[in-house]
Amino acid sequence: GAGVSQSPRYKVAKRGQDVALRCDPISGHVSLFWYQQALGQGPEFLTYFQNEAQLDKSGLPSDRFFAERPEGSVSTLKIQRTQQEDSAVYLCASSLVPHPSTDTQYFGPGTRLTVL
Amino acid sequence: GENVEQHPSTLSVQEGDSAVIKCTYSDSASNYFPWYKQELGKRPQLIIDIRSNVGEKKDQRIAVTLNKTAKHFSLHITETQPEDSAVYFCAASSNDYKLSFGAGTTVTVRA
């Protein structure tokens, strides 16, 4: 079946521009996660959704980062007034079961954001 | 929060030899430990995971061991093949959803 998909795969933004990154999770998956992966590093947690509810946004680096999942399926990560330090790969993952159960997280291919 | 350390950062092995990657974690409440393989430019893919009620798990050439007392877990790959070349990440979860990842190990299998 179809896995997690993300778009765009690559995004180049000028410093100060706003960007929106999209994630389509696996159909029926309740849980959705966003991670940020800097070059040569492991993914770092940004935020977690259970259906449409954002249960944890403790990893968002600043108030310029905003995520939503209004209908409990597709999610968008928005970054306002991008800065060079925002350059990274943004990974989306989804899993079938909700917290507190632990289930495999399936990752998308990521969006590589480059801020000039 | 959880802190996961991973060693070594790079590992080069001869085809057919074994590879071992070690991780330590800080939060004694962690109870789920997955390992992901990431090829260049590709998505991380789960290769094996272990939960805190199990000490060892094996899947063909891949095995993971967990020592909860010492708070460390390891990935073992036997009979390595060129297609095993990739970056491997360990991770730990203490709250049943947030994964904390290690910095990764770049494995190169020499033919």
Boltz contact constraints between the chains, C-beta under 6 A:
constraints:
  - contact:
      token1: [A, 41]
      token2: [B, 103]
      max_distance: 6.0
  - contact:
      token1: [A, 42]
      token2: [B, 89]
      max_distance: 6.0
  - contact:
      token1: [A, 42]
      token2: [B, 101]
      max_distance: 6.0
  - contact:
      token1: [A, 42]
      token2: [B, 102]
      max_distance: 6.0
  - contact:
      token1: [A, 42]
      token2: [B, 103]
      max_distance: 6.0
  - contact:
      token1: [A, 42]
      token2: [B, 104]
      max_distance: 6.0
  - contact:
      token1: [A, 43]
      token2: [B, 101]
      max_distance: 6.0
  - contact:
      token1: [A, 45]
      token2: [B, 98]
      max_distance: 6.0
  - contact:
      token1: [A, 48]
      token2: [B, 97]
      max_distance: 6.0
  - contact:
      token1: [A, 99]
      token2: [B, 96]
      max_distance: 6.0
  - contact:
      token1: [A, 99]
      token2: [B, 97]
      max_distance: 6.0
  - contact:
      token1: [A, 100]
      token2: [B, 96]
      max_distance: 6.0
  - contact:
      token1: [A, 102]
      token2: [B, 32]
      max_distance: 6.0
  - contact:
      token1: [A, 102]
      token2: [B, 96]
      max_distance: 6.0
  - contact:
      token1: [A, 104]
      token2: [B, 46]
      max_distance: 6.0
  - contact:
      token1: [A, 107]
      token2: [B, 43]
      max_distance: 6.0
  - contact:
      token1: [A, 107]
      token2: [B, 44]
      max_distance: 6.0
  - contact:
      token1: [A, 108]
      token2: [B, 43]
      max_distance: 6.0
  - contact:
      token1: [A, 109]
      token2: [B, 43]
      max_distance: 6.0
